């Protein structure tokens, strides 16, 4: 599996450090503010994601209409859920059932995207991390890199401000939306003959492409089903991370806080 090539690590590392520094700064600036104020950075970051995608769709359709581009820009990829899930999580009424479901979905897809990007960027964002340094880099390259980077910043902000504690029911419903979206993606990949979410060509990963047969287009239903199962397994893993990470955080820090409180209480008595 190809991981980092050329300047990939420079762009990814510098951007990650800038986002982390910004998040830490925002935490100290807003930690004593109301939940409404703390939510502003989430709205800004997710709004930027939506803005990037709207621009991409406009330019994508322009390229397709004038015959210079295909349909790969359409939002039928796994990461396409990052377009709407985090944004809805940041603007819906806090505490509502819909808010909880979309927040769970937002965390699942951004965790999946971010882990994949930082472990094997070439498989997720191709060469966009290196290309943004080169003359002639087009908007689609910038979009790919910053779209996924902002998804990672969404997670950083959630960790910093802890606006949501996931429930099992939220994650279950979010998983249903995720699978439904992937089914639509598989259908559109075959209808439009475009490799959305690798449903037509898994890129040789794991040797699954052999199922497509000699022509490359045999057994596409079974191939798509196997790819869907793989994505479902990944979804379950990300769902478990989403569910148990906050529990681990609260367990560790609440115990620490309890110990400090007891210590202070004993010192005060003395």
Secondary structure, DSSP 8 states (H G I E B T S, - for coil): -----TTHHHHHHHHHHHHHHHHHHHHHHHTTS-HHHHTHHHHHHHHHHHHHHHHHHHHHHHHHHTTS--STTSS-SGGGHHHHHHHHHHHS-TTSHHHHHHHHHHHHHHHHHHHHHHH-HHHHTTTHHHHTTSTT--HHHHHHHHHHHHHHHHHHHHHHH------HHHHHHHHHHHHHHHHHHHHHHHHTT--GGGSS--TTGGGGGGGG-TTS-TTHHHHHHHHHHHHHHHHHHHHHHHHHHHHHHHHHHHHHHHHHHHHHHHHHH-
